[in-house]
Amino acid sequence: MLGHRFRLVLGLVAALVLAACGAEPKWAPQEQVDAARFVSDEPPSITLYTVVNKKTGSGAHSAILVNASERVIFDPAGTWYHPLLPERNDVTFGMTDKAIAFYLDYHTRITYDTIEQKLFVSPEVAELMLARVKAYGAVAKGMCTNANSAILRGVPGFESLPQTLFPRKLANAFGRLPGVTTRVIVDDDDDNNYGVLLVQRDGTPL
């Protein structure tokens, strides 16, 4: 009886900790994931996105776009979403070119730039990265870069990256990897990006 009560208490504590940390588990149905699946014509690649505050130069958020047998984005603890794109624990499926543009438009505005760093990799490395982002689970608020750096460091070719909480530190190290191409996306959109979330709710395909 005591053991049963102890397990109940542990379960309650775990649930409260998860809620306090801000992790928001989601699990879209398989039929939605299958329907949204997108395969890119580009070679396999890993892209790190880093959102940077223009005034301070500090990193505000980071995410990983994985182009493997399908293209998904791991956007840990992110606020971006699209009503037509299914999500499973911070992994969003169906990342077409238009979906990526939508993602970038949401984050990039008058106060924030977005750094895009892409590295072409072997199919095997891309598939391993895809498996790791799918398996990681929901991420607590403020822990996006901790999750991204942990995932990257476990993949061949990325072992030199630091385990860090700081988006700019990860971006700087990622940028030093051989073969990385970098571009900075800028926009003069208003700082209020609520309107971006309302785009394409009419069901227009991405």
N, C-alpha and C positions, 0 to 999 in steps of 0.2 A: 504493500500500500504506500509506504514511504517512498519507494523507488518510483512508483507511478506519479506521485505528487511532485517529486523532484524533477521528473522529465517534463511535466506540465509547466512547472515554473521556468525551467530552462527554455522551453519553447516560447513562452510568453516574453521572457527577457530578450531572446533572439529577435522576435518580431518587433519589439519596442526599439531595439538598437537599430534594426534595419530601417524603421520608420524615422528615427531620429537622424540617421545619417543621410536620409533623403534618397536612398536607392528606390527605384520604382520598377519592379519586375513587370515585364510585359511578355506575352507569348501569343503572337498572331496564329490563327489556324493554318494548318498545312496547306489547305487549298488556296488561301490568300498568298502565302509565300510562293507557292508553285506558279500562280498566275502572274505574280509580279516579277519573277526571275528574269534578269537581263544579262545577256552575254555580249561583251564588247568585242569589236573587231581589233582593238589595240592589243599589242603584246602584253603579257602579264606584268603587273606593276604594283608597287606599294606607294601611296601618296600620303604624306603627312600634311594636314592642315593646321595652321596655328593662327589664332585670332589675336591681334596685337592692338593694345590701346595706343592711339596716335599721340596722345599727350604725354604719357609716361614711358612709352616704349615697352611696357611689361606685357607678358602674355596673359590672355584672359581665358583661353580655351584651346583644346586641341582635339583632333579626330584623325582616324585612319581610314582612307579609302583603299579597298582591296579589290584589285582586278585579277580574278583567277578564273575558274570555270564559271563563275558568275561574278557580278560586280555589286559589292555591298559597301556600306559605310558603317564603321564602328564609331559612334558619337557618344562616348560615355558621359552620362549625367548632363547631356545637352538639352536645350529647350526647343530645338528645331524639330519639326515633324511635318509630314504631309499626310492628309487624310486618305490618300489613295495608295500610300506606300506602307506595307506591313512592317512591324517592328517586333523583334524578339530580343529582349534584354539589351537594349542600346545598339543592336545591329539592325539597320534599316535596309530592306531588300528593294530591288528594282531601280538601282541607281543608273538611270539613263543619263545622257549628256544634259538633257533638260532638267533632270532631278538635281544633278550636280550644280548647274547654274542657279537653280532655286536655292540650294543650300548656301552657295556663296553669296547670293543676293541677301539672304536673311542675315548673315553675319557681318557683311562688309557694309559700312556706312560712314557717315561723316566723322565719327569718332573712332572707328576701328578699321584697320586693314586686315587682310587675310593673306598669309604666306602659304604658297603651295609648293611643296617639295616632292618631286616624283623620282622614283628609282625603278627602272625596268629590272625584272628579276626572272629567274627560271620558273617554269610552270610548277615545279616541285616546291619551291620556296613560297610561291603565291598560294598554293593549296594549303600549305602548313599554316600560313598567316590566316587564311580564311577559316580554317578549323579552330585556330586559337581565339579569334574574335568571337566566333559563334559559341565557344565553350566558356568564355570568361564570366558571363553573368552580368546582372545589373550593377551599376557603379554608383556609389554615393556622391552627393554634391561635393564639388571641390576636389574630387579625386580623379578627374579625367586624365591628366598627364601621368599620374601614378599608374593607372591601368594601361595606358598606351605604351609607356616605357617598359612595363613588365611584359607585355605581349611581344613587343619588338625584340627585346633582349633574348627571348627564347627561340629566335629564328636565326638560322645560319646567315652570316653577313651583317647582322645587326648586334652582335654580342658586345661591341665596343660602346654602345649607347649607355648613358647613365640611367640608373633608377632614380627618378626625380618627380617632384610635385610641380616643377616649374616649366611651363610651356616653352619659354624662350630657351632655356637650357637644353631641352630635348631638341628643339628646332636647330640650334647652333651645332649640336653634335650630329644630327641627321644630315645637315648640310655639308659636313666634312666627309661623308661617305663617298667613295669613288663612284662617279656616274650620275650623281644627283643633279637634276635640273630644277631651278628655282624661279618662280615668278611671284610678284606681289600684286594682289588684286586690290584696287582702290575704288571707292564710290563716294558720291556726295549725297547719298540718300539721307533723309532725316534720321535722327537717332532713334526715333520711335519706329520700330520695325513690325509693329502689330499687323499692319496692312499686308505685309508679305505673307503672313500665315493664312490670309483669306484667298490667296490666288488659287485658281483652278479647283475650287470646291464644286464646280458644276459637273465634275466627272471627266473633264478633258484629259485624254491620255497623256502621260509624260513620255 
